[in-house]
Amino acid sequence: MMPWWHLTASLIISYALVASLGLEFYHGLELIIVGCIAGTLIDLDHLLYTFLTFRERAWEYVEKGLFDPKGLMEEFRKRKELTLHVRRRMILHCVTMLLIYLISLSFFPSYSLVIGIVFIAHLMMDIEPRWLFV
């Protein structure tokens, strides 16, 4: 899923949470900003996955992923590697999100609710059933 979709969903979810809790303006604004940042920038772990998986050719795959994501997916599909990479990336996503959420519980407990909710929404948006059966 593209980053602006994650940003949009995180904004909507964060706003709905703030509105339902009836928070004061500045605290609500903080939660919305934290929700948008957490829900969008969690995708930076894709870079970690790329460097761990492709090592010397990592920058080539980063560039392809930025400028031709459909072409990169098609390349993986032709080599019958798409499902493997999707599953590994989702596992890394889950581990990274869990670690960040646990850190937020320990150090930023007032933000942990919004972080946890946007992470769950992010994972749900990333799951595409067609990848599981390729």
CORFENVEN-V938453 format. One record per pair of residues at least 24 apart in sequence whose ideal C-beta (glycine too) atoms are under 6 Angstrom apart, sorted by sequence separation. I is the first residue (numbers start at 1). J is the second residue. D is the distance in whole Angstrom. If there is no record, write none. Layout:
{{I:J:D} {I:J:D}}
//
This chain:
{{10:35:5} {11:36:5} {10:36:5} {7:36:6} {10:39:3} {10:40:6} {6:39:5} {7:40:5} {6:40:5} {3:40:6} {49:89:5} {49:92:5} {86:131:5} {45:92:6} {45:96:4} {83:134:5} {82:134:5} {34:111:5} {38:115:5} {35:114:4} {39:118:4} {34:114:6} {38:118:5} {42:122:6} {31:114:5} {35:118:5} {39:122:5} {17:114:6} {14:114:6} {13:117:6} {13:118:6} {10:118:5} {13:121:5} {9:121:6} {6:122:6} {1:125:5} {1:126:6}}
//
